[in-house]
Amino acid sequence: MDRRPGGRSARVRDAVRQATIAELAEHGYSGLTVENVAIRSGVHKTTVYRRWGSVEGLIADALELAREEPWPIPDTGSFRDDLREIVRLVQSGFADPVAGPISAAFVTAAVQNGDAARSLHDFFVARHEQAAEVVRRAVERGELAADTDGAEVIRMAVAPIYYRLFITHEPVTERDAERAADAAVAAARAGVLSAPTSDPR
């Protein structure tokens, strides 16, 4: 048992985070309640309210946990294949019966709450930086120009997936994912996604 100062606090936080994710998986954002998270986590409801305040606070904290988890980055030896793998990973994640509702709930919460939006922004910044490794490798192999903006390549590649899911509410197939990746590859190779030389702001 962890007897260090703050050990119990860390265990409480982890239990609540895991309970939040489990509740999101089962009930989605609209069904998430502080009461159910408290019951599932075994943490008293007043403690959950005091530390997290609301379901949006719970989601923001769960996103922080998700941000800390490493993302599997493909290394096929080909920029195109690597990027296709990344976009297919996003597409299949939303299609997953367990992970999909959780990811969708994070996006839904961010639309409705500023704290959740900031947490989702930080989550994506971390994910884009991790995934940009495939761009850095492509530059080293001579497939892309040295000034290619890695994070922007990833944004462009995955954006069509989110557009279909959350704007037009269309199904997203593996072929859709591959086409989105291929479009970003073409743009990167054409020099459209180079990093800005200075901040225009």
TORFIKOL-927398 format. One record per residue: residue number from 1; residue in one letter; chain; x, y, z of N, C-alpha, C in turn. Coordinates in nm, 3 decimals, always signed. Layout:
% residues N
<node NUM, A, A, <X, Y, Z>, <X, Y, Z>, <X, Y, Z>>
...
//
This chain:
% residues 201
<node 1, M, A, <+0.084, -0.120, +0.000>, <+0.000, +0.000, +0.000>, <+0.087, +0.125, +0.000>>
<node 2, D, A, <+0.048, +0.220, -0.077>, <+0.123, +0.346, -0.086>, <+0.094, +0.431, +0.036>>
<node 3, R, A, <+0.195, +0.452, +0.123>, <+0.178, +0.530, +0.245>, <+0.241, +0.668, +0.233>>
<node 4, R, A, <+0.284, +0.705, +0.115>, <+0.343, +0.837, +0.097>, <+0.236, +0.943, +0.110>>
<node 5, P, A, <+0.276, +1.065, +0.155>, <+0.179, +1.174, +0.159>, <+0.118, +1.195, +0.022>>
<node 6, G, A, <-0.013, +1.207, +0.020>, <-0.080, +1.225, -0.107>, <-0.112, +1.095, -0.178>>
<node 7, G, A, <-0.070, +0.981, -0.120>, <-0.094, +0.853, -0.183>, <-0.243, +0.824, -0.198>>
<node 8, R, A, <-0.319, +0.848, -0.093>, <-0.463, +0.826, -0.098>, <-0.529, +0.921, -0.198>>
<node 9, S, A, <-0.482, +1.044, -0.200>, <-0.538, +1.142, -0.293>, <-0.518, +1.096, -0.437>>
<node 10, A, A, <-0.400, +1.042, -0.466>, <-0.372, +0.994, -0.601>, <-0.461, +0.875, -0.635>>
<node 11, R, A, <-0.485, +0.786, -0.538>, <-0.570, +0.670, -0.563>, <-0.715, +0.714, -0.587>>
<node 12, V, A, <-0.760, +0.813, -0.511>, <-0.896, +0.865, -0.530>, <-0.910, +0.923, -0.670>>
<node 13, R, A, <-0.811, +1.002, -0.710>, <-0.817, +1.064, -0.842>, <-0.819, +0.959, -0.951>>
<node 14, D, A, <-0.737, +0.857, -0.939>, <-0.733, +0.752, -1.040>, <-0.865, +0.677, -1.045>>
<node 15, A, A, <-0.924, +0.647, -0.928>, <-1.052, +0.576, -0.925>, <-1.161, +0.657, -0.992>>
<node 16, V, A, <-1.162, +0.787, -0.967>, <-1.265, +0.873, -1.027>, <-1.243, +0.885, -1.177>>
<node 17, R, A, <-1.118, +0.900, -1.218>, <-1.089, +0.908, -1.362>, <-1.136, +0.781, -1.433>>
<node 18, Q, A, <-1.101, +0.666, -1.378>, <-1.139, +0.539, -1.441>, <-1.290, +0.521, -1.443>>
<node 19, A, A, <-1.355, +0.564, -1.336>, <-1.501, +0.555, -1.330>, <-1.565, +0.646, -1.434>>
<node 20, T, A, <-1.508, +0.765, -1.452>, <-1.560, +0.858, -1.552>, <-1.552, +0.797, -1.691>>
<node 21, I, A, <-1.439, +0.739, -1.723>, <-1.421, +0.678, -1.855>, <-1.517, +0.561, -1.874>>
<node 22, A, A, <-1.535, +0.480, -1.770>, <-1.628, +0.367, -1.779>, <-1.772, +0.415, -1.798>>
<node 23, E, A, <-1.810, +0.520, -1.727>, <-1.945, +0.574, -1.742>, <-1.966, +0.633, -1.881>>
<node 24, L, A, <-1.865, +0.701, -1.933>, <-1.875, +0.755, -2.069>, <-1.891, +0.643, -2.171>>
<node 25, A, A, <-1.819, +0.534, -2.151>, <-1.827, +0.421, -2.243>, <-1.967, +0.361, -2.244>>
<node 26, E, A, <-2.030, +0.355, -2.127>, <-2.161, +0.292, -2.115>, <-2.277, +0.385, -2.149>>
<node 27, H, A, <-2.264, +0.513, -2.110>, <-2.380, +0.603, -2.117>, <-2.358, +0.727, -2.203>>
<node 28, G, A, <-2.234, +0.752, -2.247>, <-2.207, +0.871, -2.325>, <-2.211, +0.998, -2.241>>
<node 29, Y, A, <-2.188, +1.111, -2.307>, <-2.183, +1.239, -2.236>, <-2.317, +1.274, -2.171>>
<node 30, S, A, <-2.426, +1.250, -2.244>, <-2.558, +1.288, -2.191>, <-2.597, +1.207, -2.069>>
<node 31, G, A, <-2.540, +1.087, -2.054>, <-2.574, +1.003, -1.940>, <-2.474, +1.009, -1.825>>
<node 32, L, A, <-2.372, +1.093, -1.839>, <-2.270, +1.103, -1.735>, <-2.321, +1.187, -1.619>>
<node 33, T, A, <-2.314, +1.133, -1.497>, <-2.353, +1.209, -1.378>, <-2.247, +1.193, -1.270>>
<node 34, V, A, <-2.236, +1.295, -1.187>, <-2.142, +1.289, -1.074>, <-2.182, +1.175, -0.981>>
<node 35, E, A, <-2.310, +1.156, -0.961>, <-2.358, +1.053, -0.870>, <-2.314, +0.914, -0.915>>
<node 36, N, A, <-2.329, +0.884, -1.044>, <-2.291, +0.752, -1.093>, <-2.140, +0.731, -1.090>>
<node 37, V, A, <-2.065, +0.836, -1.116>, <-1.920, +0.827, -1.106>, <-1.879, +0.799, -0.962>>
<node 38, A, A, <-1.944, +0.866, -0.869>, <-1.914, +0.844, -0.726>, <-1.943, +0.700, -0.687>>
<node 39, I, A, <-2.056, +0.647, -0.732>, <-2.092, +0.509, -0.697>, <-1.993, +0.411, -0.757>>
<node 40, R, A, <-1.962, +0.430, -0.883>, <-1.870, +0.337, -0.951>, <-1.730, +0.341, -0.892>>
<node 41, S, A, <-1.685, +0.462, -0.856>, <-1.548, +0.477, -0.805>, <-1.535, +0.441, -0.658>>
<node 42, G, A, <-1.648, +0.440, -0.587>, <-1.642, +0.416, -0.442>, <-1.599, +0.539, -0.365>>
<node 43, V, A, <-1.601, +0.655, -0.430>, <-1.563, +0.781, -0.365>, <-1.691, +0.857, -0.331>>
<node 44, H, A, <-1.696, +0.913, -0.211>, <-1.818, +0.981, -0.167>, <-1.853, +1.095, -0.262>>
<node 45, K, A, <-1.983, +1.110, -0.285>, <-2.031, +1.211, -0.379>, <-1.985, +1.352, -0.344>>
<node 46, T, A, <-1.983, +1.384, -0.216>, <-1.942, +1.519, -0.176>, <-1.795, +1.543, -0.209>>
<node 47, T, A, <-1.714, +1.438, -0.201>, <-1.573, +1.451, -0.237>, <-1.558, +1.476, -0.387>>
<node 48, V, A, <-1.636, +1.405, -0.468>, <-1.630, +1.423, -0.612>, <-1.673, +1.565, -0.649>>
<node 49, Y, A, <-1.782, +1.612, -0.588>, <-1.828, +1.748, -0.616>, <-1.724, +1.851, -0.573>>
<node 50, R, A, <-1.662, +1.829, -0.459>, <-1.566, +1.926, -0.407>, <-1.442, +1.934, -0.496>>
<node 51, R, A, <-1.394, +1.820, -0.546>, <-1.269, +1.820, -0.623>, <-1.289, +1.843, -0.772>>
<node 52, W, A, <-1.404, +1.797, -0.825>, <-1.424, +1.807, -0.970>, <-1.537, +1.902, -1.010>>
<node 53, G, A, <-1.628, +1.926, -0.920>, <-1.730, +2.028, -0.939>, <-1.848, +1.990, -1.027>>
<node 54, S, A, <-1.823, +1.922, -1.138>, <-1.929, +1.894, -1.235>, <-1.883, +1.782, -1.328>>
<node 55, V, A, <-1.974, +1.739, -1.416>, <-1.935, +1.636, -1.512>, <-1.828, +1.690, -1.607>>
<node 56, E, A, <-1.832, +1.819, -1.636>, <-1.729, +1.878, -1.724>, <-1.592, +1.873, -1.658>>
<node 57, G, A, <-1.589, +1.893, -1.527>, <-1.463, +1.880, -1.454>, <-1.411, +1.738, -1.457>>
<node 58, L, A, <-1.502, +1.643, -1.446>, <-1.463, +1.502, -1.456>, <-1.405, +1.471, -1.593>>
<node 59, I, A, <-1.469, +1.520, -1.696>, <-1.422, +1.495, -1.832>, <-1.287, +1.560, -1.856>>
<node 60, A, A, <-1.270, +1.682, -1.808>, <-1.143, +1.751, -1.825>, <-1.029, +1.672, -1.761>>
<node 61, D, A, <-1.055, +1.615, -1.643>, <-0.952, +1.538, -1.574>, <-0.926, +1.406, -1.645>>
<node 62, A, A, <-1.032, +1.343, -1.697>, <-1.014, +1.218, -1.771>, <-0.934, +1.242, -1.898>>
<node 63, L, A, <-0.955, +1.357, -1.961>, <-0.877, +1.392, -2.080>, <-0.730, +1.408, -2.047>>
<node 64, E, A, <-0.702, +1.462, -1.930>, <-0.561, +1.475, -1.890>, <-0.497, +1.338, -1.878>>
<node 65, L, A, <-0.572, +1.242, -1.824>, <-0.521, +1.105, -1.815>, <-0.497, +1.049, -1.955>>
<node 66, A, A, <-0.592, +1.070, -2.045>, <-0.577, +1.020, -2.182>, <-0.457, +1.083, -2.252>>
<node 67, R, A, <-0.433, +1.212, -2.224>, <-0.322, +1.283, -2.288>, <-0.188, +1.223, -2.247>>
<node 68, E, A, <-0.179, +1.169, -2.128>, <-0.053, +1.115, -2.078>, <-0.023, +0.977, -2.134>>
<node 69, E, A, <-0.122, +0.912, -2.193>, <-0.101, +0.778, -2.246>, <-0.029, +0.784, -2.381>>
<node 70, P, A, <+0.073, +0.701, -2.401>, <+0.144, +0.703, -2.529>, <+0.055, +0.653, -2.642>>
<node 71, W, A, <+0.076, +0.708, -2.759>, <-0.002, +0.670, -2.878>, <+0.086, +0.585, -2.967>>
<node 72, P, A, <+0.037, +0.470, -3.013>, <+0.122, +0.386, -3.100>, <+0.149, +0.455, -3.234>>
<node 73, I, A, <+0.273, +0.484, -3.259>, <+0.312, +0.553, -3.382>, <+0.371, +0.452, -3.480>>
<node 74, P, A, <+0.310, +0.436, -3.598>, <+0.361, +0.337, -3.694>, <+0.498, +0.375, -3.748>>
<node 75, D, A, <+0.571, +0.275, -3.791>, <+0.703, +0.298, -3.852>, <+0.720, +0.196, -3.964>>
<node 76, T, A, <+0.651, +0.221, -4.076>, <+0.653, +0.127, -4.188>, <+0.769, +0.150, -4.283>>
<node 77, G, A, <+0.837, +0.264, -4.267>, <+0.942, +0.300, -4.362>, <+0.891, +0.385, -4.477>>
<node 78, S, A, <+0.760, +0.410, -4.478>, <+0.699, +0.490, -4.584>, <+0.610, +0.597, -4.521>>
<node 79, F, A, <+0.629, +0.722, -4.560>, <+0.548, +0.831, -4.507>, <+0.400, +0.808, -4.536>>
<node 80, R, A, <+0.368, +0.773, -4.658>, <+0.228, +0.750, -4.696>, <+0.165, +0.640, -4.612>>
<node 81, D, A, <+0.235, +0.530, -4.595>, <+0.179, +0.419, -4.519>, <+0.167, +0.453, -4.371>>
<node 82, D, A, <+0.266, +0.525, -4.319>, <+0.259, +0.567, -4.179>, <+0.137, +0.655, -4.155>>
<node 83, L, A, <+0.116, +0.752, -4.244>, <+0.005, +0.845, -4.225>, <-0.129, +0.772, -4.242>>
<node 84, R, A, <-0.135, +0.682, -4.336>, <-0.256, +0.601, -4.351>, <-0.286, +0.525, -4.222>>
<node 85, E, A, <-0.184, +0.468, -4.160>, <-0.204, +0.393, -4.037>, <-0.258, +0.484, -3.926>>
<node 86, I, A, <-0.206, +0.604, -3.917>, <-0.251, +0.697, -3.813>, <-0.399, +0.732, -3.833>>
<node 87, V, A, <-0.436, +0.764, -3.955>, <-0.576, +0.803, -3.980>, <-0.668, +0.683, -3.962>>
<node 88, R, A, <-0.624, +0.566, -4.004>, <-0.706, +0.446, -3.981>, <-0.722, +0.420, -3.832>>
<node 89, L, A, <-0.621, +0.451, -3.753>, <-0.629, +0.434, -3.608>, <-0.737, +0.525, -3.549>>
<node 90, V, A, <-0.744, +0.649, -3.597>, <-0.849, +0.741, -3.553>, <-0.985, +0.689, -3.594>>
<node 91, Q, A, <-0.996, +0.649, -3.720>, <-1.124, +0.599, -3.773>, <-1.172, +0.476, -3.696>>
<node 92, S, A, <-1.084, +0.381, -3.674>, <-1.123, +0.258, -3.603>, <-1.151, +0.285, -3.457>>
<node 93, G, A, <-1.083, +0.385, -3.399>, <-1.109, +0.419, -3.259>, <-1.251, +0.466, -3.238>>
<node 94, F, A, <-1.300, +0.551, -3.328>, <-1.439, +0.597, -3.317>, <-1.538, +0.484, -3.347>>
<node 95, A, A, <-1.498, +0.388, -3.430>, <-1.586, +0.276, -3.463>, <-1.590, +0.172, -3.351>>
<node 96, D, A, <-1.492, +0.175, -3.262>, <-1.485, +0.077, -3.154>, <-1.603, +0.095, -3.059>>
<node 97, P, A, <-1.673, -0.014, -3.023>, <-1.791, +0.000, -2.937>, <-1.762, +0.050, -2.797>>
<node 98, V, A, <-1.639, +0.035, -2.750>, <-1.603, +0.084, -2.616>, <-1.536, +0.220, -2.625>>
<node 99, A, A, <-1.430, +0.231, -2.706>, <-1.353, +0.355, -2.714>, <-1.429, +0.465, -2.788>>
<node 100, G, A, <-1.512, +0.427, -2.885>, <-1.583, +0.525, -2.967>, <-1.670, +0.621, -2.888>>
<node 101, P, A, <-1.760, +0.570, -2.802>, <-1.844, +0.660, -2.723>, <-1.765, +0.752, -2.631>>
<node 102, I, A, <-1.652, +0.704, -2.581>, <-1.569, +0.788, -2.494>, <-1.512, +0.905, -2.573>>
<node 103, S, A, <-1.455, +0.876, -2.689>, <-1.398, +0.981, -2.772>, <-1.504, +1.080, -2.816>>
<node 104, A, A, <-1.620, +1.030, -2.855>, <-1.730, +1.118, -2.896>, <-1.776, +1.206, -2.781>>
<node 105, A, A, <-1.780, +1.151, -2.661>, <-1.822, +1.228, -2.544>, <-1.724, +1.340, -2.513>>
<node 106, F, A, <-1.596, +1.315, -2.533>, <-1.497, +1.421, -2.511>, <-1.522, +1.538, -2.605>>
<node 107, V, A, <-1.549, +1.508, -2.732>, <-1.573, +1.614, -2.829>, <-1.702, +1.688, -2.797>>
<node 108, T, A, <-1.806, +1.614, -2.763>, <-1.935, +1.676, -2.730>, <-1.921, +1.768, -2.610>>
<node 109, A, A, <-1.850, +1.723, -2.508>, <-1.830, +1.805, -2.389>, <-1.754, +1.932, -2.421>>
<node 110, A, A, <-1.656, +1.921, -2.509>, <-1.574, +2.038, -2.544>, <-1.656, +2.144, -2.615>>
<node 111, V, A, <-1.756, +2.103, -2.690>, <-1.843, +2.199, -2.758>, <-1.925, +2.279, -2.658>>
<node 112, Q, A, <-1.956, +2.218, -2.544>, <-2.048, +2.278, -2.448>, <-1.982, +2.341, -2.326>>
<node 113, N, A, <-1.854, +2.317, -2.307>, <-1.791, +2.364, -2.183>, <-1.648, +2.410, -2.210>>
<node 114, G, A, <-1.614, +2.529, -2.158>, <-1.482, +2.586, -2.182>, <-1.369, +2.505, -2.123>>
<node 115, D, A, <-1.387, +2.454, -2.000>, <-1.281, +2.375, -1.938>, <-1.254, +2.248, -2.017>>
<node 116, A, A, <-1.362, +2.182, -2.059>, <-1.346, +2.061, -2.139>, <-1.281, +2.094, -2.272>>
<node 117, A, A, <-1.315, +2.208, -2.330>, <-1.256, +2.249, -2.458>, <-1.106, +2.270, -2.444>>
<node 118, R, A, <-1.065, +2.335, -2.336>, <-0.922, +2.357, -2.315>, <-0.848, +2.226, -2.293>>
<node 119, S, A, <-0.912, +2.134, -2.221>, <-0.850, +2.004, -2.199>, <-0.839, +1.925, -2.328>>
<node 120, L, A, <-0.943, +1.933, -2.412>, <-0.938, +1.863, -2.539>, <-0.831, +1.925, -2.630>>
<node 121, H, A, <-0.818, +2.056, -2.626>, <-0.712, +2.123, -2.703>, <-0.575, +2.071, -2.661>>
<node 122, D, A, <-0.550, +2.065, -2.531>, <-0.421, +2.016, -2.482>, <-0.399, +1.870, -2.522>>
<node 123, F, A, <-0.508, +1.793, -2.519>, <-0.499, +1.653, -2.560>, <-0.452, +1.642, -2.705>>
<node 124, F, A, <-0.514, +1.722, -2.792>, <-0.479, +1.714, -2.934>, <-0.339, +1.769, -2.961>>
<node 125, V, A, <-0.297, +1.871, -2.888>, <-0.161, +1.922, -2.904>, <-0.061, +1.809, -2.877>>
<node 126, A, A, <-0.085, +1.735, -2.769>, <+0.004, +1.624, -2.734>, <+0.001, +1.514, -2.840>>
<node 127, R, A, <-0.120, +1.479, -2.886>, <-0.133, +1.375, -2.988>, <-0.068, +1.416, -3.119>>
<node 128, H, A, <-0.089, +1.540, -3.160>, <-0.029, +1.586, -3.285>, <+0.124, +1.582, -3.277>>
<node 129, E, A, <+0.178, +1.620, -3.163>, <+0.323, +1.621, -3.146>, <+0.377, +1.478, -3.152>>
<node 130, Q, A, <+0.307, +1.385, -3.089>, <+0.350, +1.245, -3.095>, <+0.344, +1.193, -3.239>>
<node 131, A, A, <+0.231, +1.217, -3.305>, <+0.212, +1.164, -3.440>, <+0.304, +1.230, -3.542>>
<node 132, A, A, <+0.346, +1.354, -3.515>, <+0.434, +1.425, -3.608>, <+0.569, +1.355, -3.624>>
<node 133, E, A, <+0.596, +1.256, -3.542>, <+0.720, +1.179, -3.557>, <+0.728, +1.115, -3.696>>
<node 134, V, A, <+0.614, +1.077, -3.753>, <+0.618, +1.016, -3.886>, <+0.662, +1.118, -3.991>>
<node 135, V, A, <+0.632, +1.245, -3.968>, <+0.676, +1.351, -4.059>, <+0.826, +1.374, -4.041>>
<node 136, R, A, <+0.871, +1.377, -3.917>, <+1.015, +1.396, -3.893>, <+1.096, +1.284, -3.957>>
<node 137, R, A, <+1.048, +1.163, -3.949>, <+1.119, +1.052, -4.014>, <+1.120, +1.068, -4.166>>
<node 138, A, A, <+1.006, +1.114, -4.220>, <+0.998, +1.134, -4.365>, <+1.096, +1.241, -4.412>>
<node 139, V, A, <+1.114, +1.344, -4.332>, <+1.211, +1.448, -4.364>, <+1.352, +1.389, -4.364>>
<node 140, E, A, <+1.381, +1.307, -4.264>, <+1.513, +1.245, -4.255>, <+1.541, +1.152, -4.374>>
<node 141, R, A, <+1.435, +1.087, -4.424>, <+1.451, +0.997, -4.539>, <+1.455, +1.073, -4.671>>
<node 142, G, A, <+1.430, +1.203, -4.667>, <+1.430, +1.283, -4.788>, <+1.298, +1.283, -4.862>>
<node 143, E, A, <+1.191, +1.232, -4.798>, <+1.060, +1.229, -4.863>, <+0.990, +1.364, -4.859>>
<node 144, L, A, <+1.025, +1.448, -4.762>, <+0.960, +1.577, -4.745>, <+1.065, +1.685, -4.722>>
<node 145, A, A, <+1.026, +1.809, -4.751>, <+1.114, +1.922, -4.725>, <+1.134, +1.940, -4.575>>
<node 146, A, A, <+1.248, +1.996, -4.540>, <+1.282, +2.011, -4.398>, <+1.188, +2.104, -4.323>>
<node 147, D, A, <+1.123, +2.196, -4.394>, <+1.037, +2.292, -4.326>, <+0.890, +2.246, -4.318>>
<node 148, T, A, <+0.865, +2.119, -4.345>, <+0.728, +2.067, -4.337>, <+0.679, +2.073, -4.193>>
<node 149, D, A, <+0.559, +2.126, -4.174>, <+0.499, +2.140, -4.041>, <+0.431, +2.009, -4.003>>
<node 150, G, A, <+0.497, +1.933, -3.915>, <+0.448, +1.800, -3.879>, <+0.309, +1.800, -3.819>>
<node 151, A, A, <+0.285, +1.889, -3.724>, <+0.153, +1.894, -3.659>, <+0.044, +1.930, -3.759>>
<node 152, E, A, <+0.076, +2.019, -3.854>, <-0.024, +2.060, -3.953>, <-0.056, +1.945, -4.048>>
<node 153, V, A, <+0.042, +1.863, -4.079>, <+0.018, +1.745, -4.162>, <-0.082, +1.653, -4.092>>
<node 154, I, A, <-0.061, +1.631, -3.963>, <-0.151, +1.542, -3.888>, <-0.291, +1.601, -3.880>>
<node 155, R, A, <-0.300, +1.732, -3.855>, <-0.432, +1.797, -3.850>, <-0.507, +1.776, -3.981>>
<node 156, M, A, <-0.440, +1.802, -4.092>, <-0.505, +1.790, -4.222>, <-0.548, +1.647, -4.249>>
<node 157, A, A, <-0.468, +1.552, -4.206>, <-0.498, +1.411, -4.233>, <-0.621, +1.363, -4.157>>
<node 158, V, A, <-0.634, +1.403, -4.031>, <-0.744, +1.351, -3.949>, <-0.869, +1.439, -3.955>>
<node 159, A, A, <-0.857, +1.563, -4.002>, <-0.971, +1.655, -4.002>, <-1.093, +1.599, -4.074>>
<node 160, P, A, <-1.079, +1.535, -4.192>, <-1.199, +1.483, -4.258>, <-1.274, +1.380, -4.176>>
<node 161, I, A, <-1.205, +1.307, -4.089>, <-1.272, +1.208, -4.005>, <-1.365, +1.278, -3.908>>
<node 162, Y, A, <-1.315, +1.382, -3.843>, <-1.397, +1.456, -3.747>, <-1.511, +1.530, -3.817>>
<node 163, Y, A, <-1.485, +1.580, -3.936>, <-1.590, +1.651, -4.010>, <-1.706, +1.557, -4.041>>
<node 164, R, A, <-1.676, +1.439, -4.090>, <-1.781, +1.344, -4.121>, <-1.857, +1.299, -3.995>>
<node 165, L, A, <-1.785, +1.276, -3.888>, <-1.848, +1.224, -3.767>, <-1.932, +1.329, -3.695>>
<node 166, F, A, <-1.881, +1.452, -3.685>, <-1.944, +1.549, -3.597>, <-2.013, +1.666, -3.668>>
<node 167, I, A, <-1.987, +1.684, -3.797>, <-2.052, +1.793, -3.871>, <-2.161, +1.738, -3.962>>
<node 168, T, A, <-2.124, +1.649, -4.052>, <-2.222, +1.596, -4.147>, <-2.285, +1.465, -4.101>>
<node 169, H, A, <-2.229, +1.405, -3.995>, <-2.283, +1.280, -3.939>, <-2.293, +1.171, -4.046>>
<node 170, E, A, <-2.184, +1.154, -4.117>, <-2.174, +1.050, -4.218>, <-2.089, +0.935, -4.164>>
<node 171, P, A, <-2.111, +0.816, -4.216>, <-2.024, +0.704, -4.178>, <-1.882, +0.728, -4.232>>
<node 172, V, A, <-1.785, +0.673, -4.162>, <-1.645, +0.687, -4.203>, <-1.589, +0.547, -4.225>>
<node 173, T, A, <-1.551, +0.518, -4.348>, <-1.496, +0.388, -4.382>, <-1.343, +0.392, -4.380>>
<node 174, E, A, <-1.284, +0.275, -4.389>, <-1.138, +0.269, -4.397>, <-1.088, +0.339, -4.523>>
<node 175, R, A, <-1.166, +0.328, -4.630>, <-1.128, +0.396, -4.755>, <-1.131, +0.547, -4.737>>
<node 176, D, A, <-1.229, +0.598, -4.663>, <-1.234, +0.740, -4.633>, <-1.107, +0.783, -4.558>>
<node 177, A, A, <-1.066, +0.700, -4.465>, <-0.945, +0.731, -4.388>, <-0.822, +0.735, -4.477>>
<node 178, E, A, <-0.813, +0.639, -4.566>, <-0.698, +0.635, -4.656>, <-0.696, +0.755, -4.751>>
<node 179, R, A, <-0.811, +0.795, -4.801>, <-0.818, +0.911, -4.890>, <-0.777, +1.038, -4.816>>
<node 180, A, A, <-0.820, +1.051, -4.691>, <-0.783, +1.168, -4.612>, <-0.631, +1.172, -4.592>>
<node 181, A, A, <-0.573, +1.057, -4.561>, <-0.427, +1.051, -4.544>, <-0.355, +1.083, -4.674>>
<node 182, D, A, <-0.403, +1.029, -4.784>, <-0.338, +1.051, -4.913>, <-0.344, +1.198, -4.954>>
<node 183, A, A, <-0.454, +1.266, -4.921>, <-0.465, +1.409, -4.952>, <-0.361, +1.489, -4.873>>
<node 184, A, A, <-0.343, +1.452, -4.746>, <-0.243, +1.521, -4.664>, <-0.102, +1.491, -4.713>>
<node 185, V, A, <-0.078, +1.369, -4.759>, <+0.053, +1.334, -4.815>, <+0.082, +1.419, -4.938>>
<node 186, A, A, <-0.017, +1.431, -5.026>, <+0.001, +1.510, -5.148>, <+0.029, +1.656, -5.115>>
<node 187, A, A, <-0.044, +1.710, -5.017>, <-0.024, +1.850, -4.978>, <+0.115, +1.870, -4.917>>
<node 188, A, A, <+0.157, +1.776, -4.835>, <+0.289, +1.787, -4.772>, <+0.400, +1.780, -4.877>>
<node 189, R, A, <+0.387, +1.690, -4.971>, <+0.489, +1.675, -5.076>, <+0.493, +1.796, -5.169>>
<node 190, A, A, <+0.378, +1.863, -5.183>, <+0.372, +1.982, -5.268>, <+0.421, +2.107, -5.198>>
<node 191, G, A, <+0.456, +2.096, -5.070>, <+0.506, +2.210, -4.996>, <+0.398, +2.300, -4.940>>
<node 192, V, A, <+0.271, +2.257, -4.949>, <+0.160, +2.339, -4.899>, <+0.162, +2.349, -4.747>>
<node 193, L, A, <+0.215, +2.248, -4.678>, <+0.210, +2.241, -4.533>, <+0.344, +2.273, -4.469>>
<node 194, S, A, <+0.415, +2.369, -4.524>, <+0.541, +2.412, -4.464>, <+0.514, +2.497, -4.343>>
<node 195, A, A, <+0.606, +2.493, -4.248>, <+0.591, +2.572, -4.126>, <+0.607, +2.720, -4.160>>
<node 196, P, A, <+0.527, +2.807, -4.096>, <+0.542, +2.952, -4.123>, <+0.677, +3.003, -4.075>>
<node 197, T, A, <+0.732, +3.097, -4.149>, <+0.862, +3.153, -4.110>, <+0.849, +3.247, -3.993>>
<node 198, S, A, <+0.731, +3.304, -3.975>, <+0.707, +3.392, -3.862>, <+0.560, +3.386, -3.828>>
<node 199, D, A, <+0.525, +3.423, -3.706>, <+0.388, +3.422, -3.661>, <+0.315, +3.541, -3.723>>
<node 200, P, A, <+0.214, +3.515, -3.810>, <+0.144, +3.625, -3.875>, <+0.065, +3.714, -3.779>>
<node 201, R, A, <+0.043, +3.662, -3.658>, <-0.028, +3.744, -3.560>, <+0.060, +3.847, -3.498>>
//
